[in-house]
Amino acid sequence: MECSSVYAARQWPDGEIQAIGNDGCSCGSTDFELVQTVDESSAGETGAE
């Protein structure tokens, strides 16, 4: 089932992705996929100068 919801999640060393603070999605799914990674050097940047 795919509903396109977005959750903060943690990716474990074995590759498993687990939502933070939730056991699963509101649609009932417990399978998550990574949609974006953040480069540590750009984390927290807003683009404002």
WOCORKA-V202428 format. One line per field, one symbol per residue. phi: phi as a letter, one per 30 degrees, with the letter a starting at -180 (. if undefined). Layout:
phi=???
//
This chain:
phi=.bcidbbdbbcdedjdcbddibdadddjdccbbdcaccdedcdidcjdc
//
